[in-house]
């Protein structure tokens, strides 16, 4: 026996498991290329494709969740903004604009004039005198303001009826003049000649519609609502009364005039500012800038403060 054969025999006796290791299929861990059976290779490829598909599905799900989250946040932000916009808008859009105008007129005078009066009377040092004088002014002022609103609404109604009567007479006496007015109105709007001719042809069939069109778009007038006079009187009068009652409230619960005056000033400062703020929102809409709303509130506060200071100083000097 040669030395090589003897060496191999000794190695086989010492390491009997080397033959089984050598007989195992060779696999490249990097390239995953099998040197064994074809079925093992196909099975491994399917597993890799399933893993890749699962990873892609997870990625798509993650993107969908991110997109849904962004949409949720965006809709939540828009909903919050719409709710903020509707705090005042939704509350007042259902009210007749003319009624809102009367409320603002009544509150504007009611929050300033009685406040100035009570501040002036406070310099006399008698709470009972302040309350009595303030209530007398509230009643007389509310009646005066309500009467003014009634007369203004009646004048508006009479003027509207007068204009309608004039246009009716003109329609029967000079119908071509009304046609010219309609033509000018439509031309200012930007309508073309063909459109104006068709429109005039339709309006001539309904004299009432033509007159209403001229009154509304040519004269800028709208027919007053039924009962407008009484509504205006009550709205302005009551708004003045309730607005003027605010500065009197502290005097009912304080023992000294100065304490009542101090509480009244604090209460009216808060009330005047927020009245100016809300008045701006109602008049111009909530889209107006915060600076504009705040400045209007400060302006209302300054007007009331100046009026009250002037009245207090004047009564104090006279006394």
C-alpha positions as CSV (number, residue, x, y, z in Angstrom):
1,X,0.0,0.0,0.0
2,X,1.4,3.4,-0.9
3,X,1.7,6.2,1.5
4,X,-1.2,8.2,-0.1
5,X,-3.6,5.3,0.3
6,X,-2.5,4.7,3.8
7,X,-3.1,8.4,4.6
8,X,-6.6,8.4,3.1
9,X,-7.5,5.3,5.1
10,X,-6.4,6.8,8.4
11,X,-8.4,10.1,7.5
12,X,-11.5,8.1,6.8
13,X,-11.3,6.3,10.1
14,X,-10.8,9.6,12.0
15,X,-13.6,11.7,10.2
16,X,-16.3,9.3,9.0
17,X,-18.9,12.2,8.3
18,X,-16.9,13.9,5.6
19,X,-18.4,11.7,2.9
20,X,-22.0,12.8,3.8
21,X,-21.0,16.4,3.8
22,X,-19.4,16.1,0.4
23,X,-22.5,14.4,-1.0
24,X,-24.8,17.3,0.0
25,X,-26.0,19.6,-2.9
26,X,-23.9,22.7,-3.4
27,X,-25.7,26.0,-3.0
28,X,-24.4,29.5,-3.6
29,X,-25.9,31.7,-0.8
30,X,-25.4,34.9,-2.8
31,X,-26.9,34.0,-6.1
32,X,-29.3,31.3,-4.8
33,X,-28.4,29.1,-7.8
34,X,-29.2,25.6,-7.0
35,X,-27.0,22.7,-8.2
36,X,-29.5,20.3,-6.9
37,X,-33.1,19.6,-8.2
38,X,-35.0,22.0,-10.4
39,X,-38.1,21.9,-8.2
40,X,-36.2,23.4,-5.3
41,X,-35.1,26.3,-7.5
42,X,-38.6,27.0,-8.7
43,X,-40.0,26.9,-5.2
44,X,-37.4,29.4,-4.0
45,X,-38.2,31.7,-6.9
46,X,-41.9,31.6,-6.1
47,X,-41.1,32.4,-2.5
48,X,-39.1,35.4,-3.6
49,X,-41.9,36.7,-5.8
50,X,-44.4,36.3,-3.0
51,X,-42.1,38.2,-0.7
52,X,-41.7,41.0,-3.3
53,X,-45.4,41.2,-3.9
54,X,-46.1,41.3,-0.2
55,X,-43.6,44.1,0.3
56,X,-45.1,46.1,-2.6
57,X,-48.6,45.5,-1.2
58,X,-47.5,46.7,2.2
59,X,-45.9,49.8,0.6
60,X,-49.1,50.6,-1.3
61,X,-51.2,50.2,1.9
62,X,-48.8,52.5,3.7
63,X,-49.2,55.1,0.9
64,X,-53.0,54.8,1.0
65,X,-53.0,55.2,4.8
66,X,-50.8,58.4,4.5
67,X,-53.1,59.7,1.8
68,X,-56.2,59.0,3.8
69,X,-54.6,60.7,6.8
70,X,-53.8,63.8,4.8
71,X,-57.4,63.9,3.4
72,X,-58.7,63.4,7.0
73,X,-56.6,66.3,8.3
74,X,-57.5,68.5,5.4
75,X,-61.2,67.8,5.7
76,X,-60.9,68.4,9.5
77,X,-59.2,71.7,8.9
78,X,-61.8,72.8,6.3
79,X,-64.6,71.7,8.6
80,X,-63.1,73.6,11.5
81,X,-62.7,76.7,9.3
82,X,-66.3,76.4,8.0
83,X,-67.5,76.1,11.6
84,X,-65.5,79.2,12.6
85,X,-66.9,81.0,9.6
86,X,-70.5,80.0,10.5
87,X,-70.3,81.2,14.1
88,X,-71.7,84.5,13.1
89,X,-72.6,84.0,9.5
90,X,-74.9,81.1,10.1
91,X,-76.6,82.9,12.9
92,X,-77.3,86.1,11.1
93,X,-77.8,85.0,7.4
94,X,-81.4,83.9,8.2
95,X,-82.3,87.4,9.5
96,X,-83.5,90.1,7.1
97,X,-80.6,92.5,6.3
98,X,-82.8,95.4,7.1
99,X,-83.7,94.1,10.5
100,X,-80.0,93.5,11.2
101,X,-79.3,97.1,10.1
102,X,-82.0,98.3,12.6
103,X,-80.5,96.2,15.4
104,X,-77.0,97.7,14.8
105,X,-78.5,101.2,14.7
106,X,-80.3,100.7,18.0
107,X,-77.4,99.0,19.8
108,X,-74.9,101.5,18.6
109,X,-76.8,104.4,20.2
110,X,-78.0,102.4,23.2
111,X,-74.5,101.3,24.2
112,X,-73.0,104.8,24.0
113,X,-75.6,107.4,25.0
114,X,-77.0,105.8,28.2
115,X,-73.4,104.8,29.2
116,X,-72.3,108.4,28.9
117,X,-75.4,109.6,30.8
118,X,-74.9,107.1,33.7
119,X,-71.2,108.0,33.9
120,X,-72.1,111.7,34.1
121,X,-74.7,111.1,36.8
122,X,-72.2,109.0,38.8
123,X,-70.2,112.2,39.5
124,X,-73.2,113.3,41.7
125,X,-72.5,110.4,44.1
126,X,-76.1,109.0,44.3
127,X,-76.8,105.5,43.0
128,X,-80.5,106.0,43.1
129,X,-80.2,109.1,41.0
130,X,-78.1,107.2,38.5
131,X,-80.6,104.4,38.2
132,X,-83.6,106.7,38.0
133,X,-82.1,109.0,35.5
134,X,-80.8,106.1,33.4
135,X,-84.1,104.3,33.3
136,X,-85.9,107.6,32.3
137,X,-83.4,108.1,29.5
138,X,-83.8,104.5,28.4
139,X,-87.6,104.7,28.1
140,X,-87.6,108.1,26.4
141,X,-84.7,107.2,24.1
142,X,-86.2,103.9,23.1
143,X,-89.5,105.6,22.2
144,X,-87.6,108.3,20.2
145,X,-85.5,105.8,18.4
146,X,-88.4,103.6,17.6
147,X,-90.4,106.6,16.3
148,X,-87.5,107.6,14.1
149,X,-87.3,104.1,12.7
150,X,-91.1,104.1,12.0
151,X,-91.0,107.4,10.1
152,X,-87.9,106.3,8.1
153,X,-89.5,103.1,7.1
154,X,-92.7,104.9,6.1
155,X,-90.8,107.4,4.0
156,X,-89.0,104.6,2.3
157,X,-92.3,102.9,1.5
158,X,-93.8,106.1,0.2
159,X,-90.8,106.8,-2.0
160,X,-90.9,103.4,-3.5
161,X,-94.6,103.6,-4.3
162,X,-94.0,107.1,-5.9
163,X,-91.3,105.7,-8.2
164,X,-93.5,102.8,-9.2
165,X,-96.3,105.1,-10.0
166,X,-94.1,107.3,-12.2
167,X,-92.8,104.3,-14.1
168,X,-96.3,103.1,-14.7
169,X,-97.4,106.4,-16.2
170,X,-94.3,106.5,-18.3
171,X,-95.0,103.1,-19.7
172,X,-98.4,104.1,-21.0
173,X,-97.4,107.6,-22.1
174,X,-93.8,107.0,-23.5
175,X,-93.1,103.2,-23.7
176,X,-90.1,103.8,-25.8
177,X,-88.5,105.7,-23.0
178,X,-88.7,102.7,-20.7
179,X,-87.3,100.6,-23.5
180,X,-84.3,102.9,-23.7
181,X,-83.8,102.7,-19.9
182,X,-83.8,98.9,-20.1
183,X,-81.4,99.0,-23.0
184,X,-79.0,101.2,-21.0
185,X,-79.2,99.0,-18.0
186,X,-78.5,95.9,-20.0
187,X,-75.7,97.6,-21.9
188,X,-74.0,98.6,-18.6
189,X,-74.2,95.0,-17.5
190,X,-72.4,93.9,-20.6
191,X,-75.1,92.3,-22.6
192,X,-74.9,92.2,-26.5
193,X,-77.4,93.9,-28.7
194,X,-79.0,90.7,-29.8
195,X,-79.5,89.6,-26.2
196,X,-81.0,93.0,-25.3
197,X,-83.4,92.9,-28.2
198,X,-84.7,89.5,-27.2
199,X,-84.9,90.6,-23.6
200,X,-86.9,93.7,-24.5
201,X,-89.2,91.7,-26.6
202,X,-90.0,89.5,-23.6
203,X,-90.4,92.4,-21.2
204,X,-92.8,94.3,-23.4
205,X,-95.2,91.4,-23.0
206,X,-95.3,92.0,-19.2
207,X,-95.4,95.7,-18.2
208,X,-95.2,94.9,-14.5
209,X,-92.0,92.9,-15.0
210,X,-90.4,95.7,-17.0
211,X,-91.3,98.3,-14.3
212,X,-90.0,96.0,-11.5
213,X,-86.8,95.5,-13.5
214,X,-86.2,99.3,-13.9
215,X,-87.1,100.0,-10.3
216,X,-84.7,97.4,-9.0
217,X,-81.8,97.6,-11.3
218,X,-82.2,101.1,-12.6
219,X,-83.2,102.9,-9.5
220,X,-81.6,100.5,-7.0
221,X,-84.8,100.2,-5.0
222,X,-86.5,97.1,-3.5
223,X,-90.1,96.8,-2.4
224,X,-90.3,97.1,1.4
225,X,-91.7,94.1,3.2
226,X,-95.2,94.1,4.6
227,X,-95.2,95.5,8.2
228,X,-91.8,97.0,7.7
229,X,-92.7,100.2,9.6
230,X,-93.8,98.5,12.8
231,X,-90.9,96.0,12.6
232,X,-88.4,98.8,12.2
233,X,-89.8,100.7,15.1
234,X,-89.9,97.8,17.5
235,X,-86.4,96.5,16.5
236,X,-84.6,99.9,16.9
237,X,-86.5,100.8,20.1
238,X,-85.9,97.5,21.8
239,X,-82.3,97.3,20.7
240,X,-81.7,100.8,22.1
241,X,-83.4,99.8,25.4
242,X,-81.5,96.5,25.9
243,X,-78.2,98.1,24.8
244,X,-78.6,101.0,27.2
245,X,-79.6,98.8,30.1
246,X,-76.2,97.1,30.1
247,X,-74.3,100.0,31.8
248,X,-77.0,100.3,34.5
249,X,-76.7,96.7,35.7
250,X,-73.7,97.2,38.1
251,X,-75.5,100.0,40.0
252,X,-78.2,97.5,41.1
253,X,-75.6,95.3,42.9
254,X,-73.1,97.8,44.3
255,X,-73.2,99.8,47.5
256,X,-71.3,102.9,46.3
257,X,-71.5,104.9,43.2
258,X,-67.8,104.7,42.5
259,X,-67.9,100.9,42.7
260,X,-70.8,100.9,40.3
261,X,-69.1,103.2,37.9
262,X,-65.9,101.1,37.9
263,X,-67.9,97.9,37.3
264,X,-69.9,99.7,34.6
265,X,-66.7,100.9,32.8
266,X,-65.2,97.4,32.8
267,X,-68.5,95.8,31.6
268,X,-69.0,98.4,28.9
269,X,-65.4,98.2,27.7
270,X,-65.9,94.5,27.1
271,X,-69.3,95.0,25.6
272,X,-68.4,97.8,23.3
273,X,-65.3,96.0,22.0
274,X,-67.2,92.8,21.1
275,X,-70.1,94.7,19.7
276,X,-67.8,96.5,17.3
277,X,-66.1,93.2,16.5
278,X,-69.3,91.3,15.8
279,X,-70.8,94.3,13.9
280,X,-67.9,94.1,11.5
281,X,-68.4,90.4,11.0
282,X,-72.1,90.8,10.3
283,X,-71.6,93.8,8.0
284,X,-68.6,92.7,6.0
285,X,-68.5,88.9,6.6
286,X,-66.1,86.7,8.4
287,X,-63.6,86.8,5.5
288,X,-62.5,90.3,6.6
289,X,-59.1,90.4,8.3
290,X,-58.6,90.1,12.0
291,X,-57.0,93.5,12.1
292,X,-60.1,95.1,10.6
293,X,-62.4,93.3,13.1
294,X,-60.2,94.2,16.1
295,X,-59.7,97.8,15.0
296,X,-63.5,98.2,14.7
297,X,-63.9,96.8,18.2
298,X,-61.2,99.2,19.6
299,X,-62.9,102.1,17.7
300,X,-66.3,101.4,19.3
301,X,-64.6,101.1,22.7
302,X,-62.9,104.5,22.2
303,X,-66.1,106.2,21.1
304,X,-68.0,105.0,24.2
305,X,-65.1,105.9,26.5
306,X,-64.8,109.5,25.1
307,X,-68.5,110.1,25.4
308,X,-68.6,108.8,29.0
309,X,-65.5,110.8,30.0
310,X,-66.9,114.0,28.5
311,X,-70.2,113.5,30.3
312,X,-68.6,112.7,33.6
313,X,-66.2,115.7,33.3
314,X,-69.0,118.1,32.3
315,X,-71.3,117.2,35.2
316,X,-68.3,117.2,37.6
317,X,-67.3,120.8,36.5
318,X,-70.9,122.0,36.7
319,X,-71.3,120.6,40.2
